[in-house]
Amino acid sequence: MQREMMMVHSNENKIPISIRWIKHQDGSLEPEVNIDIDDFIEFDGSVVEEIKKFKTNYQKLLNKADKLKIATKHKKSKKIWRLCKILSDFNEQIESKFIIQDSMETFSKDIGMSLRYIKNCINFANYFSYYDVSDDVQFGYYNAVTDCAATLERKGLLKKEKQFLKECGATNSLPTRVEYRKTLQKLIKENP
């Protein structure tokens, strides 16, 4: 299995690298990081340390992603949020050091989850705080909100929807997810 992630140079002090997955004799996979020699020489600071840190953190992220897959099966939304937050924080950390071409697609392939699911996980952690989330509400309802969270936020409705989900979860009065998605669409149309 040899997958490659390309990072392209765009901003000053950001490192363009490529990652290739190499398979060891025992069958284990490990990311191998490559860098152009010119960037290696011109980088301000220790590029070797940055690459080591990136490689270690990426491997940790992939290990945590396995826990995310398990958590989604057990439907514990708070645990899912914590793991999504790790993915979101890692994505933010990468963007501060690297420019990654097709980063979401790379996460999707390496983590083994759909591109839409990866995006929803990152948005879930970005639009909801730990205290907004309830284990009484399935992750699918949060996905419905994150799909239109930017619009809801712009219209001043996001906070209200967070409270609605929490209250309905506590009273076991959630509508079906299909009904809830329709309600969200209607809410957005009715509030210019």
Secondary structure, DSSP 8 states (H G I E B T S, - for coil): ---EEEB---STT---EEEEEEE-TTS-EEEEEEE-HHHHHH-SS-HHHHHHHHHHHHHHHHHHHHHHHHHHHHT-HHHHHHHHHHHHHHHHHHHHH--BTTHHHHHHHHHTS-HHHHHHHHHHHHH--GGG--TTS-HHHHHHHHHTHHHHHHTT-HHHHHHHHHHHHHTT----HHHHHHHHHHHHHH--
